[in-house]
Amino acid sequence: MIKHTLRAGRVVVGIVLLVVGIVLALPLVPGPGIPLIFIGLTALSYEFEWARRLRQWGHAEFDRLRRRDVG
């Protein structure tokens, strides 16, 4: 019973964080949208493979952009 409650809670929290992050990532809306999207995907990645792949892709893109030579 506790296992199912934990899974359902993780899914609900992940979806809420993902939706709020997407709204905050819109132009002219102030807030930490991108970090909330990553946190939401992290919560969802415990239960869903698509969220795990999307989170890994996002981290890889972030690392690629961070290592890119600006000058």
C-alpha positions in Angstrom: 0.0 0.0 0.0 2.8 2.5 0.9 4.6 1.5 -2.3 1.6 2.5 -4.4 1.1 5.7 -2.5 4.7 6.6 -3.0 4.5 5.9 -6.7 1.3 7.9 -7.1 2.7 10.8 -5.1 5.9 10.8 -7.2 3.9 10.9 -10.4 1.6 13.7 -9.2 4.5 15.8 -7.9 6.4 15.2 -11.2 3.5 16.2 -13.4 2.8 19.4 -11.3 6.5 20.5 -11.4 6.7 19.8 -15.1 3.5 21.8 -15.9 4.5 24.7 -13.6 8.0 24.6 -15.1 6.6 24.8 -18.7 4.4 27.7 -17.7 7.3 29.6 -16.1 9.5 28.9 -19.1 7.2 30.9 -21.3 8.4 34.3 -22.5 7.4 37.2 -20.2 6.7 34.9 -17.3 9.3 35.4 -14.6 10.5 32.3 -12.7 12.8 29.3 -12.7 11.1 27.3 -15.5 13.9 25.2 -16.8 15.1 23.9 -13.4 11.5 23.0 -12.4 11.2 21.1 -15.7 14.4 19.1 -14.9 13.2 18.4 -11.3 9.8 17.3 -12.6 11.4 15.0 -15.1 13.7 13.6 -12.4 10.6 12.7 -10.3 8.9 11.1 -13.3 12.0 9.2 -14.4 11.6 6.9 -11.4 8.4 5.6 -13.0 8.6 6.2 -16.7 11.2 5.4 -19.3 10.3 8.3 -21.6 11.0 10.8 -18.8 14.3 9.1 -18.1 15.3 9.4 -21.7 14.2 13.0 -21.9 16.0 13.9 -18.8 19.2 12.3 -20.0 18.9 14.1 -23.3 18.4 17.4 -21.5 21.5 16.8 -19.4 23.6 15.9 -22.4 22.5 19.1 -24.2 23.2 21.2 -21.2 26.7 19.7 -20.9 27.3 20.2 -24.6 26.3 23.8 -24.4 28.4 24.4 -21.3 31.5 22.9 -22.9 31.1 24.8 -26.2 33.8 27.4 -26.8 32.2 30.8 -26.8 35.1 32.7 -28.4 
